Amino acid sequence: MNMIHEWNTEATALDQADELRDFRNRFYIPEKNGKQAIYLAGNSLGLQPRMAERIILEELEDWRVFGVEGHMNSRRPWYSYHKQFCEPLAELVGGLPVEVVAMNALTVNLHLMLISFYRPTPTRYKVAILGNEFPSDRYAIESQIRLHGYDPREAMIEFDDMDDDAILRSITVHADTLALVHLSAVHYYTGKFFDVETITHAAHDAGAYVGFDLAHAIGNVELNLHQWNVDYAVWCSYKYLNSGPGSVGGAFIHEKHVGNGNIPRLAGWWGTDEDTRFEMHPSFVPTYGAESWQLSNAPVFSMAAHKASLDIFREAGMKRVSAKRELLTGFAERVILDAIGNRSDIRIITPSNILRRGAQLSLELDTKGNDVYNALIDAGLVVDWRNPNVIRIAPVPLYNTFGDVAVFGEELVRAIT
Ligand SMILES: Cc1ncc(COP(=O)(O)O)c(C=O)c1O
């Protein structure tokens, strides 16, 4: 039990030195067994910012007071509600404000991007994805391949090897027929952060477009999508962005595409030029920017929670969040490695290279994984289980402490002994 004592001592010192430690008070921490839970599931659903309730109530109040006139007269006019997110989201993805938009949900946005960037021809019609990509992305891509009259069994290339070099080799092999490369920037199962920049260059060299799913990346790792020359990206906001279950997602479309009228897109009235939108013209005049991919007017109540969260990110700054994440996840890695000792039936499958991972660590258990998971849950932790045999934990810099990680280590030792 000496190591548990050492973890606790180290955690106390690290928490004291943590300049972001007060941000934890901006969130509600769920309770389990009558006390604050050790919540390590922010990669699944981020916690509620305390300000979310107030901002949602303000929007309800403005609706009550103004009715339809709230579109223009409320404290944050609903007509342009989405615009307040362009700058903070641009900071988080490393893009220009004109390249990002908060809208819809992730899979809907992926379909919108596929309409624009998967434009197969008889010679170039293949899409490359990870063999173990998140199912929603796979379903979306398969259905789009069928929509264009191709057979996914022939038109979909699967990267079986998660290694970046293997992916690059596969892109080269299929260069003549590849129309699109799509993958998660951070993988939901392993927590691996792919080399987005190098993969993007390789896909472009092969003559393909390239896009990323940022569900597990945005608000977790630092991104530089504009400079990396990524064509599109899509995300949800309920994980590291703490904006609430099913809250509004977002999309990035590179500046080089946003003004290109030749790119096909599904159109709706919220994508038209806002100065003339209410003139009700029969013809669609796209507004300049990613906003022209919008279909519908803004879902204000879910965006109110989004605002509460993005305000916190702006104050904390992604650089500081990322610096703490490296320390916190590094500490969690050491604690887990100490806890499992020389056992060969349990291992961390997330890369040990800090450049190739975010907050999440995935623990693979050969046997009794479910028992270990249940023991952790019973002990008051919130972690997550992914079939067939992985426990995922994600210490989140904005609200988790090094102390949380030490408690996790202690309970892990109990659960696996
Ligand atoms: C990697 C990844 N992609 C896509 C989705 C689906 O997101 P949505 O239901 O918001 O479309 C999720 C949901 O957790 C996810 O983790």
PDBQT file of the ligand as one rigid body, heavy atoms in Angstrom, charges set to zero:
ROOT
HETATM    1  C1  LIG A 501     -16.379   9.440 -32.553  1.00  0.00    +0.000 C 
HETATM    2  C2  LIG A 501     -17.846   9.720 -32.617  1.00  0.00    +0.000 A 
HETATM    3  N1  LIG A 501     -18.414   9.976 -33.793  1.00  0.00    +0.000 NA
HETATM    4  C3  LIG A 501     -19.741  10.199 -33.903  1.00  0.00    +0.000 A 
HETATM    5  C4  LIG A 501     -20.565  10.174 -32.799  1.00  0.00    +0.000 A 
HETATM    6  C5  LIG A 501     -22.030  10.384 -32.982  1.00  0.00    +0.000 C 
HETATM    7  O1  LIG A 501     -22.428  11.633 -32.595  1.00  0.00    +0.000 OA
HETATM    8  P1  LIG A 501     -23.928  12.196 -32.768  1.00  0.00    +0.000 P 
HETATM    9  O2  LIG A 501     -24.860  11.262 -32.093  1.00  0.00    +0.000 OA
HETATM   10  O3  LIG A 501     -23.865  13.513 -32.040  1.00  0.00    +0.000 OA
HETATM   11  O4  LIG A 501     -24.198  12.333 -34.216  1.00  0.00    +0.000 OA
HETATM   12  C6  LIG A 501     -20.000   9.938 -31.546  1.00  0.00    +0.000 A 
HETATM   13  C7  LIG A 501     -20.845   9.893 -30.343  1.00  0.00    +0.000 C 
HETATM   14  O5  LIG A 501     -20.432   9.621 -29.248  1.00  0.00    +0.000 OA
HETATM   15  C8  LIG A 501     -18.610   9.676 -31.454  1.00  0.00    +0.000 A 
HETATM   16  O6  LIG A 501     -18.014   9.400 -30.280  1.00  0.00    +0.000 OA
ENDROOT
TORSDOF 0
